């Protein structure tokens, strides 16, 4: 039981360390934004936030 707990904590610690490599070693490093509206590739394909899509769909339905 204790061995399983220690292994779990070790795996989580290694995962966090690997995820934060860019943050730690790059000067003024920060995590990249995960928001759809911040992604140029998604904007180029016409994909945007679900909230915006919902607003557009509601506005289109009101027109009828």
PDB file of N, CA, C and O in Angstrom, chain B, residues numbered from 101:
ATOM      1  N   UNK B 101       0.821  -1.193   0.000  1.00  0.00           N
ATOM      2  CA  UNK B 101       0.000   0.000   0.000  1.00  0.00           C
ATOM      3  C   UNK B 101       0.867   1.260   0.000  1.00  0.00           C
ATOM      4  O   UNK B 101       0.652   2.174  -0.796  1.00  0.00           O
ATOM      5  N   UNK B 102       1.840   1.294   0.896  1.00  0.00           N
ATOM      6  CA  UNK B 102       2.717   2.452   0.991  1.00  0.00           C
ATOM      7  C   UNK B 102       3.576   2.564  -0.271  1.00  0.00           C
ATOM      8  O   UNK B 102       3.839   3.665  -0.755  1.00  0.00           O
ATOM      9  N   UNK B 103       4.001   1.437  -0.786  1.00  0.00           N
ATOM     10  CA  UNK B 103       4.821   1.440  -1.999  1.00  0.00           C
ATOM     11  C   UNK B 103       4.022   2.001  -3.183  1.00  0.00           C
ATOM     12  O   UNK B 103       4.565   2.763  -3.983  1.00  0.00           O
ATOM     13  N   UNK B 104       2.777   1.644  -3.299  1.00  0.00           N
ATOM     14  CA  UNK B 104       1.924   2.154  -4.366  1.00  0.00           C
ATOM     15  C   UNK B 104       1.722   3.657  -4.225  1.00  0.00           C
ATOM     16  O   UNK B 104       1.756   4.384  -5.218  1.00  0.00           O
ATOM     17  N   UNK B 105       1.516   4.118  -3.018  1.00  0.00           N
ATOM     18  CA  UNK B 105       1.350   5.537  -2.764  1.00  0.00           C
ATOM     19  C   UNK B 105       2.620   6.312  -3.122  1.00  0.00           C
ATOM     20  O   UNK B 105       2.545   7.366  -3.754  1.00  0.00           O
ATOM     21  N   UNK B 106       3.763   5.803  -2.729  1.00  0.00           N
ATOM     22  CA  UNK B 106       5.029   6.462  -3.046  1.00  0.00           C
ATOM     23  C   UNK B 106       5.288   6.491  -4.547  1.00  0.00           C
ATOM     24  O   UNK B 106       5.773   7.493  -5.073  1.00  0.00           O
ATOM     25  N   UNK B 107       4.971   5.415  -5.232  1.00  0.00           N
ATOM     26  CA  UNK B 107       5.147   5.377  -6.692  1.00  0.00           C
ATOM     27  C   UNK B 107       4.214   6.388  -7.361  1.00  0.00           C
ATOM     28  O   UNK B 107       4.607   7.050  -8.321  1.00  0.00           O
ATOM     29  N   UNK B 108       3.004   6.508  -6.871  1.00  0.00           N
ATOM     30  CA  UNK B 108       2.053   7.467  -7.430  1.00  0.00           C
ATOM     31  C   UNK B 108       2.549   8.898  -7.241  1.00  0.00           C
ATOM     32  O   UNK B 108       2.487   9.711  -8.163  1.00  0.00           O
ATOM     33  N   UNK B 109       3.036   9.195  -6.053  1.00  0.00           N
ATOM     34  CA  UNK B 109       3.565  10.528  -5.777  1.00  0.00           C
ATOM     35  C   UNK B 109       4.784  10.801  -6.645  1.00  0.00           C
ATOM     36  O   UNK B 109       4.940  11.915  -7.144  1.00  0.00           O
ATOM     37  N   UNK B 110       5.634   9.830  -6.833  1.00  0.00           N
ATOM     38  CA  UNK B 110       6.820   9.989  -7.679  1.00  0.00           C
ATOM     39  C   UNK B 110       6.424  10.247  -9.131  1.00  0.00           C
ATOM     40  O   UNK B 110       7.003  11.121  -9.777  1.00  0.00           O
ATOM     41  N   UNK B 111       5.472   9.522  -9.644  1.00  0.00           N
ATOM     42  CA  UNK B 111       5.009   9.707 -11.024  1.00  0.00           C
ATOM     43  C   UNK B 111       4.395  11.093 -11.201  1.00  0.00           C
ATOM     44  O   UNK B 111       4.642  11.756 -12.209  1.00  0.00           O
ATOM     45  N   UNK B 112       3.604  11.531 -10.240  1.00  0.00           N
ATOM     46  CA  UNK B 112       2.998  12.867 -10.313  1.00  0.00           C
ATOM     47  C   UNK B 112       4.078  13.945 -10.258  1.00  0.00           C
ATOM     48  O   UNK B 112       4.008  14.921 -11.005  1.00  0.00           O
ATOM     49  N   UNK B 113       5.066  13.787  -9.396  1.00  0.00           N
ATOM     50  CA  UNK B 113       6.146  14.772  -9.279  1.00  0.00           C
ATOM     51  C   UNK B 113       6.956  14.854 -10.574  1.00  0.00           C
ATOM     52  O   UNK B 113       7.302  15.950 -11.015  1.00  0.00           O
ATOM     53  N   UNK B 114       7.259  13.720 -11.180  1.00  0.00           N
ATOM     54  CA  UNK B 114       7.994  13.711 -12.447  1.00  0.00           C
ATOM     55  C   UNK B 114       7.169  14.371 -13.540  1.00  0.00           C
ATOM     56  O   UNK B 114       7.704  15.126 -14.352  1.00  0.00           O
ATOM     57  N   UNK B 115       5.874  14.094 -13.566  1.00  0.00           N
ATOM     58  CA  UNK B 115       4.994  14.696 -14.576  1.00  0.00           C
ATOM     59  C   UNK B 115       4.953  16.210 -14.448  1.00  0.00           C
ATOM     60  O   UNK B 115       5.035  16.921 -15.449  1.00  0.00           O
ATOM     61  N   UNK B 116       4.827  16.701 -13.237  1.00  0.00           N
ATOM     62  CA  UNK B 116       4.803  18.149 -13.015  1.00  0.00           C
ATOM     63  C   UNK B 116       6.130  18.770 -13.407  1.00  0.00           C
ATOM     64  O   UNK B 116       6.153  19.844 -14.008  1.00  0.00           O
ATOM     65  N   UNK B 117       7.231  18.118 -13.079  1.00  0.00           N
ATOM     66  CA  UNK B 117       8.551  18.640 -13.437  1.00  0.00           C
ATOM     67  C   UNK B 117       8.712  18.708 -14.951  1.00  0.00           C
ATOM     68  O   UNK B 117       9.228  19.698 -15.469  1.00  0.00           O
ATOM     69  N   UNK B 118       8.284  17.685 -15.661  1.00  0.00           N
ATOM     70  CA  UNK B 118       8.407  17.684 -17.120  1.00  0.00           C
ATOM     71  C   UNK B 118       7.494  18.720 -17.764  1.00  0.00           C
ATOM     72  O   UNK B 118       7.868  19.331 -18.766  1.00  0.00           O
ATOM     73  N   UNK B 119       6.316  18.925 -17.214  1.00  0.00           N
ATOM     74  CA  UNK B 119       5.398  19.921 -17.758  1.00  0.00           C
ATOM     75  C   UNK B 119       5.908  21.348 -17.547  1.00  0.00           C
ATOM     76  O   UNK B 119       5.566  22.249 -18.312  1.00  0.00           O
ATOM     77  N   UNK B 120       6.717  21.551 -16.522  1.00  0.00           N
ATOM     78  CA  UNK B 120       7.169  22.905 -16.215  1.00  0.00           C
ATOM     79  C   UNK B 120       8.591  23.198 -16.691  1.00  0.00           C
ATOM     80  O   UNK B 120       9.161  24.214 -16.293  1.00  0.00           O
ATOM     81  N   UNK B 121       9.179  22.349 -17.523  1.00  0.00           N
ATOM     82  CA  UNK B 121      10.541  22.567 -18.013  1.00  0.00           C
ATOM     83  C   UNK B 121      10.644  23.910 -18.725  1.00  0.00           C
ATOM     84  O   UNK B 121      11.570  24.673 -18.452  1.00  0.00           O
ATOM     85  N   UNK B 122       9.736  24.213 -19.611  1.00  0.00           N
ATOM     86  CA  UNK B 122       9.761  25.474 -20.346  1.00  0.00           C
ATOM     87  C   UNK B 122       9.616  26.651 -19.393  1.00  0.00           C
ATOM     88  O   UNK B 122      10.280  27.675 -19.554  1.00  0.00           O
ATOM     89  N   UNK B 123       8.760  26.503 -18.418  1.00  0.00           N
ATOM     90  CA  UNK B 123       8.503  27.564 -17.456  1.00  0.00           C
ATOM     91  C   UNK B 123       9.749  27.854 -16.615  1.00  0.00           C
ATOM     92  O   UNK B 123      10.035  29.012 -16.311  1.00  0.00           O
ATOM     93  N   UNK B 124      10.476  26.828 -16.246  1.00  0.00           N
ATOM     94  CA  UNK B 124      11.625  26.982 -15.363  1.00  0.00           C
ATOM     95  C   UNK B 124      12.862  27.472 -16.114  1.00  0.00           C
ATOM     96  O   UNK B 124      13.544  28.379 -15.638  1.00  0.00           O
ATOM     97  N   UNK B 125      13.162  26.899 -17.262  1.00  0.00           N
ATOM     98  CA  UNK B 125      14.437  27.152 -17.915  1.00  0.00           C
ATOM     99  C   UNK B 125      14.431  28.302 -18.908  1.00  0.00           C
ATOM    100  O   UNK B 125      15.502  28.788 -19.271  1.00  0.00           O
ATOM    101  N   UNK B 126      13.292  28.747 -19.355  1.00  0.00           N
ATOM    102  CA  UNK B 126      13.228  29.838 -20.307  1.00  0.00           C
ATOM    103  C   UNK B 126      13.058  31.156 -19.556  1.00  0.00           C
ATOM    104  O   UNK B 126      12.241  31.250 -18.640  1.00  0.00           O
ATOM    105  N   UNK B 127      13.826  32.168 -19.942  1.00  0.00           N
ATOM    106  CA  UNK B 127      13.718  33.455 -19.285  1.00  0.00           C
ATOM    107  C   UNK B 127      12.327  34.027 -19.559  1.00  0.00           C
ATOM    108  O   UNK B 127      11.868  34.048 -20.701  1.00  0.00           O
ATOM    109  N   UNK B 128      11.673  34.481 -18.517  1.00  0.00           N
ATOM    110  CA  UNK B 128      10.288  34.959 -18.589  1.00  0.00           C
ATOM    111  C   UNK B 128       9.360  33.899 -19.178  1.00  0.00           C
ATOM    112  O   UNK B 128       8.396  34.226 -19.871  1.00  0.00           O
ATOM    113  N   UNK B 129       9.647  32.662 -18.907  1.00  0.00           N
ATOM    114  CA  UNK B 129       8.840  31.560 -19.442  1.00  0.00           C
ATOM    115  C   UNK B 129       7.451  31.556 -18.833  1.00  0.00           C
ATOM    116  O   UNK B 129       7.271  31.906 -17.667  1.00  0.00           O
ATOM    117  N   UNK B 130       6.481  31.160 -19.623  1.00  0.00           N
ATOM    118  CA  UNK B 130       5.111  31.024 -19.154  1.00  0.00           C
ATOM    119  C   UNK B 130       4.410  29.966 -19.983  1.00  0.00           C
ATOM    120  O   UNK B 130       4.839  29.636 -21.089  1.00  0.00           O
ATOM    121  N   UNK B 131       3.337  29.444 -19.438  1.00  0.00           N
ATOM    122  CA  UNK B 131       2.580  28.431 -20.148  1.00  0.00           C
ATOM    123  C   UNK B 131       1.845  29.076 -21.315  1.00  0.00           C
ATOM    124  O   UNK B 131       1.355  30.200 -21.208  1.00  0.00           O
ATOM    125  N   UNK B 132       1.774  28.365 -22.410  1.00  0.00           N
ATOM    126  CA  UNK B 132       1.048  28.852 -23.578  1.00  0.00           C
ATOM    127  C   UNK B 132      -0.445  28.878 -23.263  1.00  0.00           C
ATOM    128  O   UNK B 132      -0.947  28.053 -22.500  1.00  0.00           O
ATOM    129  N   UNK B 133      -1.127  29.821 -23.852  1.00  0.00           N
ATOM    130  CA  UNK B 133      -2.564  29.941 -23.627  1.00  0.00           C
ATOM    131  C   UNK B 133      -3.281  28.741 -24.238  1.00  0.00           C
ATOM    132  O   UNK B 133      -2.940  28.289 -25.331  1.00  0.00           O
ATOM    133  N   UNK B 134      -4.260  28.242 -23.530  1.00  0.00           N
ATOM    134  CA  UNK B 134      -5.044  27.102 -24.001  1.00  0.00           C
ATOM    135  C   UNK B 134      -6.389  27.532 -24.569  1.00  0.00           C
ATOM    136  O   UNK B 134      -7.210  26.686 -24.921  1.00  0.00           O
ATOM    137  N   UNK B 135      -6.625  28.845 -24.662  1.00  0.00           N
ATOM    138  CA  UNK B 135      -7.892  29.337 -25.176  1.00  0.00           C
ATOM    139  C   UNK B 135      -7.921  29.244 -26.703  1.00  0.00           C
ATOM    140  O   UNK B 135      -6.915  29.484 -27.371  1.00  0.00           O
ATOM    141  N   UNK B 136      -9.056  28.902 -27.226  1.00  0.00           N
ATOM    142  CA  UNK B 136      -9.211  28.740 -28.667  1.00  0.00           C
ATOM    143  C   UNK B 136      -8.970  30.052 -29.394  1.00  0.00           C
ATOM    144  O   UNK B 136      -8.351  30.064 -30.458  1.00  0.00           O
ATOM    145  N   UNK B 137      -9.448  31.149 -28.838  1.00  0.00           N
ATOM    146  CA  UNK B 137      -9.313  32.431 -29.531  1.00  0.00           C
ATOM    147  C   UNK B 137      -7.869  32.919 -29.605  1.00  0.00           C
ATOM    148  O   UNK B 137      -7.581  33.860 -30.345  1.00  0.00           O
ATOM    149  N   UNK B 138      -6.960  32.304 -28.860  1.00  0.00           N
ATOM    150  CA  UNK B 138      -5.547  32.681 -28.908  1.00  0.00           C
ATOM    151  C   UNK B 138      -4.749  31.866 -29.926  1.00  0.00           C
ATOM    152  O   UNK B 138      -3.561  32.125 -30.115  1.00  0.00           O
ATOM    153  N   UNK B 139      -5.364  30.903 -30.574  1.00  0.00           N
ATOM    154  CA  UNK B 139      -4.675  30.033 -31.522  1.00  0.00           C
ATOM    155  C   UNK B 139      -4.875  30.537 -32.956  1.00  0.00           C
ATOM    156  O   UNK B 139      -5.990  30.533 -33.478  1.00  0.00           O
ATOM    157  N   UNK B 140      -3.788  30.965 -33.575  1.00  0.00           N
ATOM    158  CA  UNK B 140      -3.858  31.474 -34.952  1.00  0.00           C
ATOM    159  C   UNK B 140      -4.292  30.376 -35.925  1.00  0.00           C
ATOM    160  O   UNK B 140      -5.044  30.642 -36.863  1.00  0.00           O
ATOM    161  N   UNK B 141      -3.827  29.158 -35.710  1.00  0.00           N
ATOM    162  CA  UNK B 141      -4.174  28.056 -36.613  1.00  0.00           C
ATOM    163  C   UNK B 141      -5.679  27.778 -36.592  1.00  0.00           C
ATOM    164  O   UNK B 141      -6.281  27.538 -37.639  1.00  0.00           O
ATOM    165  N   UNK B 142      -6.282  27.809 -35.413  1.00  0.00           N
ATOM    166  CA  UNK B 142      -7.722  27.563 -35.325  1.00  0.00           C
ATOM    167  C   UNK B 142      -8.511  28.730 -35.907  1.00  0.00           C
ATOM    168  O   UNK B 142      -9.536  28.521 -36.555  1.00  0.00           O
ATOM    169  N   UNK B 143      -8.046  29.952 -35.684  1.00  0.00           N
ATOM    170  CA  UNK B 143      -8.727  31.118 -36.271  1.00  0.00           C
ATOM    171  C   UNK B 143      -8.678  31.051 -37.788  1.00  0.00           C
ATOM    172  O   UNK B 143      -9.647  31.397 -38.464  1.00  0.00           O
ATOM    173  N   UNK B 144      -7.535  30.602 -38.327  1.00  0.00           N
ATOM    174  CA  UNK B 144      -7.385  30.508 -39.778  1.00  0.00           C
ATOM    175  C   UNK B 144      -8.398  29.509 -40.357  1.00  0.00           C
ATOM    176  O   UNK B 144      -8.886  29.696 -41.471  1.00  0.00           O
ATOM    177  N   UNK B 145      -8.710  28.459 -39.608  1.00  0.00           N
ATOM    178  CA  UNK B 145      -9.663  27.447 -40.063  1.00  0.00           C
ATOM    179  C   UNK B 145     -11.110  27.846 -39.781  1.00  0.00           C
ATOM    180  O   UNK B 145     -12.039  27.120 -40.138  1.00  0.00           O
ATOM    181  N   UNK B 146     -11.300  28.999 -39.142  1.00  0.00           N
ATOM    182  CA  UNK B 146     -12.645  29.460 -38.850  1.00  0.00           C
ATOM    183  C   UNK B 146     -13.250  28.844 -37.604  1.00  0.00           C
ATOM    184  O   UNK B 146     -14.461  28.920 -37.395  1.00  0.00           O
ATOM    185  N   UNK B 147     -12.420  28.240 -36.781  1.00  0.00           N
ATOM    186  CA  UNK B 147     -12.898  27.627 -35.545  1.00  0.00           C
ATOM    187  C   UNK B 147     -12.739  28.642 -34.429  1.00  0.00           C
ATOM    188  O   UNK B 147     -11.672  29.233 -34.264  1.00  0.00           O
ATOM    189  N   UNK B 148     -13.808  28.844 -33.659  1.00  0.00           N
ATOM    190  CA  UNK B 148     -13.714  29.775 -32.545  1.00  0.00           C
ATOM    191  C   UNK B 148     -14.489  29.230 -31.351  1.00  0.00           C
ATOM    192  O   UNK B 148     -15.060  28.140 -31.402  1.00  0.00           O
ATOM    193  N   UNK B 149     -14.495  29.994 -30.304  1.00  0.00           N
ATOM    194  CA  UNK B 149     -15.041  29.594 -29.009  1.00  0.00           C
ATOM    195  C   UNK B 149     -16.499  29.153 -29.126  1.00  0.00           C
ATOM    196  O   UNK B 149     -17.266  29.723 -29.902  1.00  0.00           O
ATOM    197  N   UNK B 150     -16.869  28.152 -28.363  1.00  0.00           N
ATOM    198  CA  UNK B 150     -18.233  27.635 -28.391  1.00  0.00           C
ATOM    199  C   UNK B 150     -19.229  28.690 -27.932  1.00  0.00           C
ATOM    200  O   UNK B 150     -20.374  28.698 -28.385  1.00  0.00           O
ATOM    201  N   UNK B 151     -18.810  29.576 -27.044  1.00  0.00           N
ATOM    202  CA  UNK B 151     -19.713  30.644 -26.595  1.00  0.00           C
ATOM    203  C   UNK B 151     -20.032  31.571 -27.769  1.00  0.00           C
ATOM    204  O   UNK B 151     -21.181  31.969 -27.958  1.00  0.00           O
ATOM    205  N   UNK B 152     -19.009  31.912 -28.556  1.00  0.00           N
ATOM    206  CA  UNK B 152     -19.236  32.757 -29.730  1.00  0.00           C
ATOM    207  C   UNK B 152     -20.093  32.042 -30.768  1.00  0.00           C
ATOM    208  O   UNK B 152     -20.961  32.655 -31.388  1.00  0.00           O
ATOM    209  N   UNK B 153     -19.854  30.763 -30.954  1.00  0.00           N
ATOM    210  CA  UNK B 153     -20.657  29.999 -31.904  1.00  0.00           C
ATOM    211  C   UNK B 153     -22.115  29.953 -31.454  1.00  0.00           C
ATOM    212  O   UNK B 153     -23.022  30.031 -32.282  1.00  0.00           O
ATOM    213  N   UNK B 154     -22.342  29.828 -30.153  1.00  0.00           N
ATOM    214  CA  UNK B 154     -23.701  29.803 -29.627  1.00  0.00           C
ATOM    215  C   UNK B 154     -24.389  31.145 -29.857  1.00  0.00           C
ATOM    216  O   UNK B 154     -25.560  31.183 -30.238  1.00  0.00           O
ATOM    217  N   UNK B 155     -23.674  32.245 -29.629  1.00  0.00           N
ATOM    218  CA  UNK B 155     -24.245  33.566 -29.866  1.00  0.00           C
ATOM    219  C   UNK B 155     -24.629  33.741 -31.333  1.00  0.00           C
ATOM    220  O   UNK B 155     -25.693  34.278 -31.641  1.00  0.00           O
ATOM    221  N   UNK B 156     -23.757  33.284 -32.240  1.00  0.00           N
ATOM    222  CA  UNK B 156     -24.045  33.383 -33.667  1.00  0.00           C
ATOM    223  C   UNK B 156     -25.265  32.547 -34.042  1.00  0.00           C
ATOM    224  O   UNK B 156     -26.104  32.987 -34.828  1.00  0.00           O
ATOM    225  N   UNK B 157     -25.362  31.350 -33.485  1.00  0.00           N
ATOM    226  CA  UNK B 157     -26.492  30.472 -33.801  1.00  0.00           C
ATOM    227  C   UNK B 157     -27.795  31.070 -33.282  1.00  0.00           C
ATOM    228  O   UNK B 157     -28.814  31.013 -33.971  1.00  0.00           O
ATOM    229  N   UNK B 158     -27.778  31.642 -32.082  1.00  0.00           N
ATOM    230  CA  UNK B 158     -28.984  32.260 -31.527  1.00  0.00           C
ATOM    231  C   UNK B 158     -29.397  33.480 -32.340  1.00  0.00           C
ATOM    232  O   UNK B 158     -30.585  33.705 -32.568  1.00  0.00           O
ATOM    233  N   UNK B 159     -28.402  34.279 -32.783  1.00  0.00           N
ATOM    234  CA  UNK B 159     -28.712  35.454 -33.587  1.00  0.00           C
ATOM    235  C   UNK B 159     -29.285  35.031 -34.947  1.00  0.00           C
ATOM    236  O   UNK B 159     -30.194  35.682 -35.463  1.00  0.00           O
ATOM    237  N   UNK B 160     -28.764  33.957 -35.523  1.00  0.00           N
ATOM    238  CA  UNK B 160     -29.261  33.472 -36.812  1.00  0.00           C
ATOM    239  C   UNK B 160     -30.698  32.956 -36.671  1.00  0.00           C
ATOM    240  O   UNK B 160     -31.512  33.139 -37.576  1.00  0.00           O
ATOM    241  N   UNK B 161     -31.013  32.315 -35.542  1.00  0.00           N
ATOM    242  CA  UNK B 161     -32.362  31.803 -35.336  1.00  0.00           C
ATOM    243  C   UNK B 161     -33.368  32.901 -35.067  1.00  0.00           C
ATOM    244  O   UNK B 161     -34.546  32.741 -35.388  1.00  0.00           O
ATOM    245  N   UNK B 162     -32.942  34.016 -34.484  1.00  0.00           N
ATOM    246  CA  UNK B 162     -33.843  35.144 -34.236  1.00  0.00           C
ATOM    247  C   UNK B 162     -34.243  35.818 -35.540  1.00  0.00           C
ATOM    248  O   UNK B 162     -35.324  36.398 -35.641  1.00  0.00           O
ATOM    249  N   UNK B 163     -33.360  35.738 -36.543  1.00  0.00           N
ATOM    250  CA  UNK B 163     -33.624  36.396 -37.822  1.00  0.00           C
ATOM    251  C   UNK B 163     -34.805  35.732 -38.548  1.00  0.00           C
ATOM    252  O   UNK B 163     -35.424  36.359 -39.408  1.00  0.00           O
ATOM    253  N   UNK B 164     -35.118  34.499 -38.222  1.00  0.00           N
ATOM    254  CA  UNK B 164     -36.207  33.793 -38.915  1.00  0.00           C
ATOM    255  C   UNK B 164     -37.509  34.021 -38.279  1.00  0.00           C
ATOM    256  O   UNK B 164     -38.523  33.498 -38.742  1.00  0.00           O
TER     257      UNK B 164
END
